[in-house]
Amino acid sequence: MVSAVIDPTGFKHPNNGHYFDGVPKIKKGLIDGYRANRMSYEMKDQYILLMKSLYLSLGSHDTAYHINRKHDYILLAPIDDVEIYWTLRRYYSTLRVGAFAYIEDPDFSIGYKNIKYMVNEASKHTDKIISVKDIYSGKLIDRLKNYVQTPLAEEIYYSWLDIDMNKPNS
C-alpha cells in the first residue's frame, strides 16, 4: 500500500483490503515468476534497474539484499510489541482464505522472533523508519513527506485506513 501511495502506477484498488495487486515488489518468494531466493543479487540488481525505469517505488521484504547492496530505503516496521502483534494478527487474517483457511490460532512466537530480528537488523542501515503505528494511526502521509518529494496518492492511503482489518483494534 505504501508503494502505491508513493507511485500508484499499475495499482488496482482491492475489494478485499489487500493492496498489493498490480504494485511492483521484491519478495523473498517470487519476482515475476522466478524464485527470488534462487536469484543472484546481480539478477535482482537488473530487476531493480528495470523497475526504476518504470516506477518511483518498489516494495520489498528482502532486507538482507538491500542491506548488502547498501540501498537507500524506507523501513516500514512494527517497533514495539503492540505493533508486532497487530501486524501478525493482520497478516494471519489475510491468510485465512482458500488453502490457509485452517489457520485458526496461529503460533505468533516464530513470527514475533523473525520480526524482531528483521527490524533490529534493517534499522541499523537506515534512519528512514516509519512505524506500523504511524501507518495505522493516520500519520503515514506526514511521515512520507519527510522522505519522498513526489506527489503522494493520499486517497489510496485514506481508503486503506477505512478498511476494518487495518484499524488498530482489529
C-alpha positions as CSV (number, residue, x, y, z in Angstrom):
1,M,0.0,0.0,0.0
2,V,2.8,2.4,0.8
3,S,4.5,1.9,-2.6
4,A,1.1,2.6,-4.2
5,V,0.8,5.9,-2.2
6,I,4.3,6.9,-3.5
7,D,3.6,5.7,-7.1
8,P,0.1,4.4,-8.0
9,T,1.2,3.3,-11.5
10,G,-0.4,-0.2,-12.1
11,F,-2.3,-0.1,-8.8
12,K,-5.6,-1.8,-8.7
13,H,-8.0,-0.8,-5.9
14,P,-8.7,-4.0,-4.0
15,N,-12.1,-5.3,-2.9
16,N,-10.6,-7.5,-0.2
17,G,-8.3,-5.0,1.7
18,H,-5.1,-6.5,0.2
19,Y,-3.4,-3.6,-1.5
20,F,-0.6,-5.4,-3.3
21,D,-2.3,-6.3,-6.6
22,G,-0.6,-4.5,-9.5
23,V,2.1,-2.9,-7.5
24,P,5.7,-4.0,-8.2
25,K,7.6,-5.5,-5.4
26,I,10.5,-7.7,-4.4
27,K,9.6,-10.5,-2.1
28,K,11.7,-13.4,-0.8
29,G,9.2,-15.6,-2.7
30,L,8.7,-14.6,-6.3
31,I,9.8,-11.9,-8.6
32,D,8.0,-12.1,-12.0
33,G,7.6,-15.8,-11.7
34,Y,11.2,-16.5,-10.5
35,R,12.0,-17.9,-7.1
36,A,13.6,-14.7,-5.6
37,N,15.7,-16.7,-3.1
38,R,17.3,-18.5,-6.0
39,M,18.1,-15.3,-7.9
40,S,21.5,-13.9,-7.6
41,Y,22.0,-10.5,-6.3
42,E,23.1,-9.5,-9.8
43,M,19.7,-10.7,-11.2
44,K,17.9,-8.7,-8.5
45,D,20.0,-5.7,-9.4
46,Q,18.9,-5.9,-13.0
47,Y,15.3,-6.3,-11.9
48,I,15.6,-3.1,-9.8
49,L,17.1,-1.2,-12.7
50,L,14.2,-2.2,-14.9
51,M,11.7,-1.3,-12.2
52,K,13.4,2.1,-11.6
53,S,12.8,3.0,-15.2
54,L,9.0,2.3,-14.7
55,Y,8.2,3.1,-11.1
56,L,9.1,5.6,-8.3
57,S,8.7,3.0,-5.6
58,L,9.4,-0.7,-5.2
59,G,8.2,-2.6,-2.1
60,S,10.4,-5.3,-0.8
61,H,10.7,-7.8,2.1
62,D,14.2,-8.8,1.1
63,T,16.1,-6.7,3.7
64,A,19.3,-8.7,3.6
65,Y,19.6,-8.0,-0.1
66,H,19.1,-4.3,0.3
67,I,21.5,-4.1,3.3
68,N,24.1,-6.0,1.3
69,R,23.7,-3.6,-1.6
70,K,23.6,-0.5,0.6
71,H,20.3,0.7,-0.9
72,D,18.7,3.8,0.4
73,Y,15.3,2.5,1.7
74,I,12.4,3.5,4.0
75,L,11.9,0.8,6.6
76,L,8.2,0.2,7.4
77,A,8.3,-1.7,10.7
78,P,6.4,-2.7,13.8
79,I,8.6,-1.3,16.5
80,D,7.0,-2.3,19.8
81,D,5.2,-5.5,20.9
82,V,1.7,-4.0,20.3
83,E,2.6,-3.2,16.7
84,I,4.3,-6.6,16.2
85,Y,1.2,-8.5,17.4
86,W,-1.1,-6.2,15.4
87,T,1.0,-6.9,12.3
88,L,0.9,-10.7,12.9
89,R,-2.9,-10.8,13.6
90,R,-3.5,-8.8,10.4
91,Y,-1.1,-11.0,8.4
92,Y,-2.8,-14.2,9.5
93,S,-6.2,-12.8,9.0
94,T,-5.4,-12.1,5.3
95,L,-4.2,-15.8,5.1
96,R,-7.5,-17.2,6.4
97,V,-8.8,-17.7,2.9
98,G,-8.5,-20.6,0.5
99,A,-5.8,-23.0,1.3
100,F,-5.0,-21.2,4.5
101,A,-8.5,-21.2,5.9
102,Y,-7.5,-23.8,8.5
103,I,-5.3,-21.3,10.4
104,E,-7.4,-20.5,13.4
105,D,-5.0,-19.8,16.2
106,P,-1.5,-19.3,14.8
107,D,1.6,-19.5,17.0
108,F,2.9,-16.0,16.9
109,S,6.2,-16.8,18.7
110,I,8.1,-17.6,15.5
111,G,6.7,-14.6,13.6
112,Y,7.5,-12.4,16.6
113,K,11.1,-13.5,16.7
114,N,11.5,-13.1,13.0
115,I,10.1,-9.6,13.0
116,K,12.2,-8.5,16.0
117,Y,15.3,-9.8,14.2
118,M,14.5,-8.2,10.9
119,V,13.6,-4.9,12.3
120,N,16.7,-4.8,14.5
121,E,19.0,-5.6,11.5
122,A,17.2,-3.4,9.0
123,S,17.1,-0.4,11.3
124,K,20.9,-0.4,11.7
125,H,21.1,0.6,8.0
126,T,18.6,3.4,7.6
127,D,17.4,6.4,9.5
128,K,14.3,6.4,7.4
129,I,11.8,4.5,9.6
130,I,8.0,4.6,9.6
131,S,6.4,2.6,12.3
132,V,3.3,0.5,11.8
133,K,1.6,2.6,14.4
134,D,2.3,5.7,12.3
135,I,0.6,3.9,9.4
136,Y,-2.5,2.6,11.1
137,S,-3.0,5.8,13.2
138,G,-3.2,8.1,10.1
139,K,0.3,9.6,10.1
140,L,1.7,7.9,7.0
141,I,1.4,10.9,4.7
142,D,3.1,13.3,7.1
143,R,5.9,10.7,7.7
144,L,6.4,10.0,3.9
145,K,6.7,13.7,3.2
146,N,9.9,13.6,5.2
147,Y,11.5,11.2,2.8
148,V,9.7,11.5,-0.6
149,Q,9.5,14.6,-2.8
150,T,6.9,13.3,-5.3
151,P,3.2,13.9,-5.1
152,L,1.6,11.2,-3.0
153,A,-1.6,9.4,-3.8
154,E,-3.2,10.2,-0.5
155,E,-6.7,8.8,-1.4
156,I,-5.2,5.3,-1.6
157,Y,-4.0,5.6,2.0
158,Y,-7.2,7.1,3.3
159,S,-9.3,4.3,1.7
160,W,-6.9,1.8,3.2
161,L,-7.5,3.3,6.7
162,D,-11.2,2.9,6.2
163,I,-11.0,-0.9,6.0
164,D,-11.8,-2.6,9.3
165,M,-8.9,-5.0,9.2
166,N,-6.5,-2.1,9.1
167,K,-7.8,-0.4,12.2
168,P,-5.7,-0.6,15.4
169,N,-8.3,-2.5,17.3
170,S,-8.8,-5.2,14.7
